[in-house]
Amino acid sequence: MTTTPGAPAPADPSPEPTPEPAADASPQRSASPARAALTLGALGIVFGDIGTSPIYTIQTVFDPSDPHPVAVRDPAVFGVASLIFWTAMIVVTIKYVLIVLRADNDGEGGILSLTTLLTRDGAPGSARTKIALTALGLFGASLFFGDSMITPAISVLSAVEGLELVQPGFATFVVPITVVIIVLLFLGQRVGTAKVGRLFGPVMLLWFLSIGLCGIYGLSHDPSALRALSPTYAVEFLFGDFGEAFFSLAAVVLAITGAEALYADLGHFGRPPIARAWLVIVFPACTLSYLGQAALILDDPRNARAPFFLMVPDPLLIPLVVLATAATVIASQAVITGAFSVSRQAVQLGYLPRLRILHTSTSEAGQIYVPWINWVLMVAVLVLVVTYQSSSALAYAFGMAVVATINIGTVLLAWYARTHWHLPLPVVLAAVVVFSSLELLLLAANMTKLAHGAWLPLTIALLVFLTLMTWRRGRERVTEKRNAVEGSLRDFVDEVHESEHTVRIPGTAVYLNRDKETTPLAMRTNVEHNHVLHEHVVVLTIETLPVPVAPDDQRIEVDALGWTDDGIVHVTARYGYAESPDVPDALRQARRVSDELSIDPEETSYFVSTIELKVGDSPGMPQWRKRLFVATAGIASDAADYFNLPRDRTLLVGSVLEV
């Protein structure tokens, strides 16, 4: 789920209601600007990645330094242009816009959101099937982190490379300028993008209008390029010269980078604005750009070295480079904030430790900043820029991340269509054959580039996937050990009632606990060692539901634990995986729900049980996974920050556990 800087307020993903006829036409007039605003917002947030693909896609296909070069000849130019158009039509328009956007999890989209929907309690399927679906979805989400590292590098590099056409001597400055832009981009994340984000839509609208007009200008060099809209050219290229066509597919896939963003941003804009933006603006503009580049190459094969920038007259080259740089920064911003959002989802779903999450806007819930993720991404992007030096060198690494995610999405979508839409099996299989025949071909083509960069996103995804699964497994082991140490909460409350040695002192204490069944270690330590307990005690459990936002009627639950006069209650506060927990706010809500809670969250002491993990010799996990788990625990944020606890009234009580 991608976070949307500066985006309009979240939209209802259901179809837009048609205003009822009335004597006053104001409902239609007010609805039209709202639709336009959402569509403009979608342009700035959703389509930055896929909208900047024309800069480098065709150039990469005909790159002479490619290990499997495609010769610049007319049949290949027509065939490549046709393949790009029909790949975008099948994968983006038909699959994502018309089908995938309808598979939402309470209005939210994205591969992790869909995985949660398919595997939550009560969803159809055996336990083994859900494990397989979870693994697939997590690997898809892991690929997104690779995408988040490669997108800023290749996008900004490709735009700045336009300076080489202005003056060949500028070539030595491409990497340094790219490094400066990227550093500034990541340094600006802490400030937030709410104000700048309002410019994203207009800038991207100008971008799409510009590349569309450039495409029309390019077509004036050879209008016959329009014939590439016919699928016959793609088919003839594939079957007439399969060798060249097959290798070209490794670059053709770059035309659909960012397709997953259409789905990931569903919750922020809803289906209609995303579909409108793609069908009315983005797809036509990109198509014109690709056809214009093809026409330019048909007119002069030497233009294949940089067809995007060569489409404009020399006086307009510098403005186009500046606009392209702005567009690629916007595309990079979208995946960076997307990485923040996916990280928060992984934390909430128990696949990562608590990470420090800062809200950069008081009015827009989507504005978050995750410092640890930000700095890791910045270092990774800079390493990629300095190592690969050019967009063409990074192209195949980028393509593998995209096509692998798309293939995983098809598997998950097929299962969703069968179990939730209840489509007949033959219909589902037919759709899978149509989509997978193309997507697997794209994947196979990218596999030939493993030695030339395609290994990179797979390696990143594998490392992230192992980290996510190891953290989940390690938490389960720690939970088992903690359960044995903590004991039953209800039994402990009964013991407090029977004990003559426990002194109740004035005040209110809130003990954060993992569940409703066990006793908080901090609470047990206080009673067993200090023999004291506050007059009012709240055992608070934060639960994460497999939905983006917890329903209001399920948010708070209060349990007296069998006694109504002891001042000890249990409160369950539920949040969706797209929300950030806030303990003081949860207590204020609980006070409104239950008469037993007369506490003031601002005059309360908070106790947090902390665990220091040690690598032990117990069976159940390999030693390397135990070390990885303990190392991952080291990046966990302070509990007071994560749960929004007041530091001056928060006490940490620690213990040691071996894994």
LINCORQUI-V596210 format. One record per residue. N is the residue number from 1. PHI is phi in whole degrees, -180 to 180 (* if undefined). BURIAL is I if it has 9 or more other C-alpha atoms within 8 Angstrom, else O. D_FIRST is the distance of its C-alpha to the first C-alpha in Angstrom with 1 decimal. Layout:
BEGIN
((N/PHI/BURIAL/D_FIRST) (N/PHI/BURIAL/D_FIRST))
END
This chain:
BEGIN
((1/*/I/0.0) (2/-87/I/3.8) (3/-75/I/6.5) (4/-114/I/9.3) (5/-68/I/12.7) (6/70/I/15.5) (7/-79/I/13.8) (8/-65/I/15.7) (9/-60/O/15.2) (10/-52/O/12.7) (11/-105/O/14.4) (12/-69/I/15.5) (13/-71/I/14.1) (14/-73/O/17.7) (15/-56/O/20.2) (16/-68/O/21.7) (17/-70/O/25.0) (18/-90/O/28.2) (19/-61/O/30.4) (20/-71/O/33.6) (21/-59/O/36.7) (22/-153/O/38.5) (23/-64/O/41.3) (24/-93/O/39.1) (25/-92/O/36.6) (26/-61/O/34.4) (27/-58/O/31.5) (28/-66/O/31.0) (29/-66/O/31.5) (30/-77/O/28.9) (31/-72/O/26.3) (32/-63/O/26.8) (33/-62/O/25.8) (34/-65/O/22.7) (35/-63/I/21.6) (36/-64/O/22.6) (37/-65/I/20.6) (38/-65/I/17.3) (39/-65/I/18.2) (40/-65/I/19.1) (41/-62/I/15.9) (42/-63/I/14.0) (43/-58/I/16.5) (44/-77/I/15.8) (45/-104/I/12.1) (46/-81/I/11.1) (47/-108/I/14.3) (48/-61/I/15.4) (49/-70/I/15.0) (50/-67/I/16.6) (51/-76/I/18.9) (52/-99/I/20.5) (53/-61/I/21.2) (54/-59/I/24.6) (55/-62/I/25.8) (56/-125/I/26.1) (57/-65/I/25.7) (58/-66/I/29.3) (59/-59/I/30.7) (60/-69/I/29.3) (61/-57/I/30.8) (62/-102/I/34.2) (63/-66/I/34.1) (64/-68/O/37.5) (65/-84/O/36.4) (66/-64/O/34.1) (67/-63/O/35.5) (68/-128/O/35.6) (69/-68/I/36.4) (70/-105/I/36.6) (71/-68/O/39.8) (72/-84/I/39.7) (73/-141/O/41.7) (74/-56/O/41.4) (75/-59/O/40.4) (76/-70/I/37.6) (77/-64/I/36.4) (78/-61/I/36.4) (79/-63/I/34.8) (80/-65/I/31.9) (81/-61/I/31.3) (82/-68/I/31.4) (83/-62/I/29.1) (84/-62/I/26.5) (85/-63/I/26.8) (86/-78/I/26.8) (87/-65/I/24.0) (88/-65/I/21.8) (89/-64/I/23.3) (90/-74/I/22.8) (91/-77/I/19.4) (92/-85/I/17.6) (93/-69/I/19.8) (94/-76/I/20.9) (95/-74/I/18.3) (96/-79/I/14.9) (97/-69/I/16.2) (98/-87/I/18.9) (99/-119/I/17.6) (100/-61/I/14.0) (101/-62/I/12.7) (102/-87/O/15.0) (103/-97/I/13.5) (104/-110/I/11.2) (105/-105/I/10.9) (106/53/O/12.6) (107/93/I/11.0) (108/-95/I/7.3) (109/-125/I/6.1) (110/106/I/5.1) (111/-66/I/7.8) (112/-72/I/7.5) (113/-65/I/7.1) (114/-66/I/10.0) (115/-62/I/11.8) (116/-61/I/12.0) (117/-64/I/13.3) (118/-78/I/15.8) (119/-115/I/17.1) (120/-73/O/17.5) (121/-57/O/21.1) (122/93/O/22.8) (123/-72/O/20.8) (124/-62/O/23.3) (125/120/O/24.2) (126/-75/O/26.3) (127/-61/O/25.2) (128/-65/O/25.7) (129/-63/O/23.5) (130/-66/I/20.6) (131/-64/I/21.2) (132/-65/O/21.0) (133/-65/I/17.8) (134/-62/I/16.2) (135/-62/O/17.7) (136/-62/I/16.4) (137/-63/I/12.8) (138/-67/I/13.1) (139/-68/I/14.9) (140/-62/I/12.3) (141/-65/I/9.8) (142/-65/I/12.9) (143/-61/I/13.6) (144/-63/I/10.5) (145/-66/I/12.3) (146/-64/I/15.4) (147/-60/I/13.8) (148/-67/I/12.9) (149/-86/I/16.6) (150/-81/I/18.2) (151/-57/I/16.6) (152/-61/I/18.2) (153/-66/I/21.3) (154/-72/I/22.0) (155/-67/I/20.9) (156/-68/I/23.0) (157/-58/I/25.8) (158/-62/I/26.1) (159/-72/I/26.5) (160/-67/I/29.0) (161/-61/I/30.9) (162/-61/I/32.1) (163/-63/I/34.5) (164/-63/I/36.5) (165/-79/O/37.6) (166/-68/I/38.7) (167/-155/O/40.8) (168/-52/O/40.9) (169/-67/O/41.8) (170/-74/I/38.4) (171/-56/I/37.0) (172/-72/O/37.6) (173/-97/O/35.5) (174/-60/I/32.3) (175/-66/I/30.9) (176/-59/O/32.1) (177/-64/I/30.6) (178/-61/I/27.3) (179/-61/I/27.4) (180/-63/O/28.2) (181/-61/I/25.4) (182/-68/I/22.8) (183/-61/I/24.4) (184/-63/O/24.4) (185/-60/I/20.7) (186/-75/I/19.7) (187/-65/O/22.5) (188/-79/O/21.1) (189/-65/I/17.8) (190/-65/O/19.6) (191/-72/O/21.0) (192/94/I/17.7) (193/-125/I/17.1) (194/-61/I/17.8) (195/-72/O/21.2) (196/-64/O/20.6) (197/-60/I/17.4) (198/-67/I/19.8) (199/-87/I/21.5) (200/-58/I/18.6) (201/-60/I/19.1) (202/-59/I/22.9) (203/-64/I/22.9) (204/-70/I/20.8) (205/-63/I/23.0) (206/-61/O/26.0) (207/-61/I/24.5) (208/-67/I/24.2) (209/-63/I/27.6) (210/-68/O/29.1) (211/-70/I/28.0) (212/-67/I/29.1) (213/-66/I/32.5) (214/-63/I/32.8) (215/-63/I/32.3) (216/-64/I/35.0) (217/-64/I/37.3) (218/-63/I/36.7) (219/-64/I/37.6) (220/-65/I/40.9) (221/-74/I/41.9) (222/-163/I/41.8) (223/-61/O/40.7) (224/-63/O/41.2) (225/-61/I/37.6) (226/-61/O/36.5) (227/-64/O/37.9) (228/-66/I/34.9) (229/-66/I/33.0) (230/-77/O/35.1) (231/-67/I/33.6) (232/-62/O/37.1) (233/-69/I/36.7) (234/-66/I/33.6) (235/-65/I/35.5) (236/-62/I/38.7) (237/-66/I/37.0) (238/-64/I/35.4) (239/-90/O/38.6) (240/-81/O/41.1) (241/-142/I/39.9) (242/-60/I/37.4) (243/-58/O/37.6) (244/-66/I/36.6) (245/-62/I/34.1) (246/-62/I/32.4) (247/-69/I/32.0) (248/-66/I/30.8) (249/-63/I/27.8) (250/-64/I/26.4) (251/-99/I/26.1) (252/-57/I/25.5) (253/-62/I/22.0) (254/-65/I/21.2) (255/-69/I/21.4) (256/-115/I/18.1) (257/-62/I/16.0) (258/94/I/12.7) (259/-61/I/12.9) (260/-65/I/9.6) (261/-65/I/8.2) (262/-58/I/9.9) (263/-80/I/8.0) (264/-64/I/4.4) (265/-96/I/6.0) (266/-57/I/8.1) (267/-67/I/7.9) (268/-90/I/9.1) (269/-124/I/11.9) (270/85/I/12.7) (271/-68/I/14.2) (272/-59/I/17.5) (273/-63/I/16.7) (274/-66/I/14.5) (275/-63/I/17.3) (276/-62/I/20.0) (277/-61/I/18.8) (278/-69/I/18.6) (279/-73/I/21.9) (280/-93/O/23.9) (281/-118/I/23.1) (282/-68/I/20.9) (283/-62/I/22.4) (284/-60/I/25.9) (285/-65/I/25.7) (286/-64/I/24.5) (287/-60/I/27.0) (288/-61/I/29.8) (289/-64/I/28.9) (290/-64/I/29.1) (291/-67/I/32.3) (292/-63/I/33.8) (293/-65/I/33.2) (294/-62/I/34.8) (295/-63/I/37.7) (296/-63/I/38.2) (297/-72/I/38.5) (298/-62/I/40.8) (299/-71/O/43.0) (300/-154/O/43.1) (301/-55/I/41.6) (302/-67/O/41.7) (303/-71/I/38.8) (304/-65/I/36.4) (305/-70/O/36.1) (306/-161/O/33.9) (307/-64/I/33.8) (308/-65/I/31.0) (309/-77/I/32.8) (310/-78/O/36.2) (311/-71/I/35.5) (312/-105/I/36.4) (313/-62/O/39.8) (314/-53/O/40.6) (315/-62/O/40.6) (316/-97/O/37.0) (317/-66/I/35.7) (318/-64/I/35.0) (319/-58/O/33.2) (320/-68/I/31.0) (321/-63/I/30.3) (322/-64/O/29.4) (323/-65/I/27.1) (324/-63/I/25.5) (325/-64/I/24.9) (326/-62/I/23.3) (327/-65/I/21.0) (328/-72/I/20.0) (329/-65/I/19.4) (330/-64/I/17.0) (331/-62/I/15.3) (332/-66/I/15.3) (333/-59/I/14.0) (334/-63/I/10.8) (335/-75/I/10.1) (336/-66/I/11.6) (337/-67/I/9.5) (338/-64/I/6.3) (339/-64/I/8.5) (340/-60/I/9.3) (341/-67/I/6.0) (342/-63/I/6.0) (343/-62/I/9.7) (344/-64/I/9.7) (345/-61/I/8.2) (346/-63/I/10.9) (347/-64/I/13.4) (348/-65/I/13.1) (349/-88/I/13.4) (350/88/I/16.4) (351/-105/I/15.6) (352/-143/I/16.1) (353/-70/I/18.7) (354/-57/I/18.3) (355/-111/I/17.1) (356/-68/I/18.3) (357/-122/I/15.8) (358/-109/O/17.2) (359/-94/I/16.5) (360/-97/I/17.7) (361/-146/I/18.2) (362/-85/O/20.0) (363/-108/O/19.2) (364/-124/I/15.5) (365/-64/O/13.3) (366/-74/O/10.3) (367/-83/I/12.8) (368/-130/I/12.6) (369/-141/I/14.4) (370/-115/I/14.7) (371/-54/I/18.2) (372/-61/I/18.6) (373/-64/I/15.5) (374/-60/I/16.7) (375/-73/I/20.2) (376/-63/O/19.5) (377/-62/I/17.5) (378/-61/I/20.3) (379/-62/O/23.0) (380/-63/I/21.5) (381/-65/I/21.1) (382/-64/I/24.6) (383/-62/O/26.0) (384/-64/I/24.6) (385/-62/I/26.2) (386/-69/O/29.5) (387/-77/O/29.7) (388/-89/I/28.9) (389/70/I/30.4) (390/-145/I/29.3) (391/-69/I/26.5) (392/-65/I/28.4) (393/-68/I/28.6) (394/-90/I/24.9) (395/-59/I/24.2) (396/-78/I/24.6) (397/-64/I/22.4) (398/-66/I/19.7) (399/-60/I/20.6) (400/-64/I/20.4) (401/-61/I/16.8) (402/-68/I/15.9) (403/-70/I/18.3) (404/-66/I/17.7) (405/-64/I/14.0) (406/-64/I/15.2) (407/-65/I/18.0) (408/-63/I/16.0) (409/-61/I/13.9) (410/-66/I/17.3) (411/-63/I/18.6) (412/-65/I/15.8) (413/-65/I/16.2) (414/-61/I/19.9) (415/-66/O/19.9) (416/-64/I/17.9) (417/-62/I/20.3) (418/-77/I/23.2) (419/-94/I/22.4) (420/-109/O/20.6) (421/-87/O/22.0) (422/57/O/25.2) (423/-72/I/26.0) (424/-59/O/29.2) (425/-56/O/29.0) (426/-59/O/30.8) (427/-67/O/28.4) (428/-63/I/25.4) (429/-63/I/27.4) (430/-63/O/28.4) (431/-65/O/24.9) (432/-62/I/24.0) (433/-62/O/27.2) (434/-63/O/26.5) (435/-74/I/23.0) (436/-70/I/23.8) (437/-60/I/27.1) (438/-81/I/25.5) (439/-68/I/22.4) (440/-69/I/24.7) (441/-66/I/27.1) (442/-63/I/24.6) (443/-65/I/23.7) (444/-62/O/27.5) (445/-63/I/28.2) (446/-71/I/25.7) (447/-64/I/27.3) (448/-70/O/30.5) (449/-102/I/28.9) (450/-56/I/28.2) (451/-78/O/31.1) (452/-117/O/30.1) (453/127/I/26.6) (454/-67/I/24.5) (455/-68/I/25.0) (456/-62/I/23.0) (457/-65/I/19.3) (458/-67/I/20.6) (459/-66/O/22.3) (460/-61/I/19.4) (461/-63/I/17.2) (462/-64/I/20.2) (463/-64/O/20.7) (464/-64/I/17.2) (465/-61/I/17.4) (466/-63/O/20.8) (467/-66/I/19.8) (468/-62/I/17.1) (469/-70/I/19.6) (470/-67/I/22.5) (471/-64/I/21.0) (472/-63/I/20.4) (473/-66/O/23.9) (474/-64/I/25.5) (475/-62/O/24.1) (476/-62/O/25.7) (477/-67/I/29.0) (478/-64/I/29.0) (479/-62/O/28.4) (480/-59/O/31.4) (481/-69/I/33.6) (482/-68/O/32.6) (483/-58/I/33.4) (484/-67/O/36.9) (485/-81/O/37.5) (486/-76/I/36.2) (487/76/I/37.8) (488/-73/I/37.5) (489/-69/I/36.6) (490/-64/I/39.0) (491/-64/O/41.8) (492/-65/I/41.3) (493/-63/I/41.6) (494/-62/O/44.7) (495/-65/O/46.1) (496/-62/O/45.7) (497/-65/O/47.7) (498/-83/O/50.4) (499/-75/O/50.6) (500/-100/O/53.4) (501/-104/O/52.2) (502/-86/I/48.8) (503/-96/O/49.2) (504/-91/O/47.0) (505/-105/O/46.5) (506/-62/O/45.5) (507/116/O/41.9) (508/-125/I/38.4) (509/-123/I/36.3) (510/-115/I/32.7) (511/-108/I/31.8) (512/-78/I/28.2) (513/-139/I/28.1) (514/-73/O/25.9) (515/-152/O/27.2) (516/-94/I/30.0) (517/-93/O/32.4) (518/-105/I/33.2) (519/-89/I/34.9) (520/-58/I/33.2) (521/-58/I/35.0) (522/-63/I/35.6) (523/-70/I/37.3) (524/-63/I/39.4) (525/-63/I/40.5) (526/-62/I/41.5) (527/-78/I/43.7) (528/-73/O/45.2) (529/-103/O/46.0) (530/-101/O/46.5) (531/58/I/47.5) (532/-133/I/45.8) (533/-152/I/43.1) (534/-66/I/42.1) (535/-61/I/43.5) (536/-119/I/40.0) (537/-129/I/37.3) (538/-121/I/33.7) (539/-95/I/31.9) (540/-111/I/28.2) (541/-116/I/25.5) (542/-98/I/21.7) (543/-110/O/19.9) (544/-107/I/16.3) (545/-87/I/15.8) (546/-79/I/13.6) (547/-135/I/12.1) (548/-63/I/9.6) (549/-131/I/12.9) (550/-68/I/16.3) (551/-63/O/19.0) (552/-60/O/21.7) (553/-76/O/24.4) (554/-113/O/22.9) (555/-64/I/22.0) (556/-124/I/25.4) (557/-137/I/28.1) (558/-117/I/31.4) (559/-131/O/33.9) (560/-80/I/37.4) (561/61/I/37.7) (562/91/O/41.0) (563/-125/O/42.8) (564/-113/O/43.0) (565/-129/O/45.3) (566/-105/O/44.1) (567/75/I/41.4) (568/-112/I/38.8) (569/-134/I/35.7) (570/-112/I/32.3) (571/-120/I/29.2) (572/-106/I/25.9) (573/-112/I/22.9) (574/-107/I/19.8) (575/-132/I/16.3) (576/-81/I/12.9) (577/-72/I/10.4) (578/-99/I/8.5) (579/-111/O/12.1) (580/-108/O/14.6) (581/-69/I/18.0) (582/-139/I/21.0) (583/-64/I/24.3) (584/-57/I/26.8) (585/-67/O/24.9) (586/-62/I/24.7) (587/-68/I/28.4) (588/-64/I/29.1) (589/-68/I/27.5) (590/-64/I/29.4) (591/-64/I/32.6) (592/-76/O/32.2) (593/-82/O/31.7) (594/-123/O/34.7) (595/-74/O/38.2) (596/-73/O/38.5) (597/-103/O/36.2) (598/-111/O/38.1) (599/-76/O/36.5) (600/-108/O/35.5) (601/-57/O/32.2) (602/-83/O/33.7) (603/-123/O/36.9) (604/-125/I/35.5) (605/-95/I/35.4) (606/-115/I/32.3) (607/-118/I/32.8) (608/-123/I/30.2) (609/-85/I/31.2) (610/-115/O/30.3) (611/-121/O/30.8) (612/-95/O/32.2) (613/-94/I/31.4) (614/-127/I/34.1) (615/-79/I/34.3) (616/-112/O/36.9) (617/-106/O/38.8) (618/-66/O/37.6) (619/-73/O/36.6) (620/120/O/33.2) (621/-141/O/31.2) (622/-60/O/32.5) (623/-60/O/33.5) (624/-66/O/31.0) (625/-72/I/28.1) (626/-63/I/29.7) (627/-66/I/30.0) (628/-64/I/26.3) (629/-63/I/25.4) (630/-65/I/27.7) (631/-66/O/26.6) (632/-65/I/22.9) (633/-61/O/24.1) (634/-67/O/25.6) (635/-92/I/22.4) (636/-62/I/21.8) (637/-80/I/21.9) (638/-65/O/24.8) (639/-60/I/24.4) (640/-61/I/25.8) (641/-68/I/23.0) (642/-64/I/20.2) (643/-96/I/21.7) (644/60/I/23.2) (645/-88/I/26.7) (646/-70/O/29.7) (647/-63/O/31.0) (648/-73/O/34.6) (649/-129/I/34.6) (650/-116/I/32.5) (651/-115/O/34.4) (652/-104/I/33.1) (653/-118/I/35.2) (654/-106/I/34.7) (655/-152/O/35.8) (656/-117/O/35.7) (657/-133/I/34.4) (658/-96/O/34.9) (659/-115/I/32.4))
END
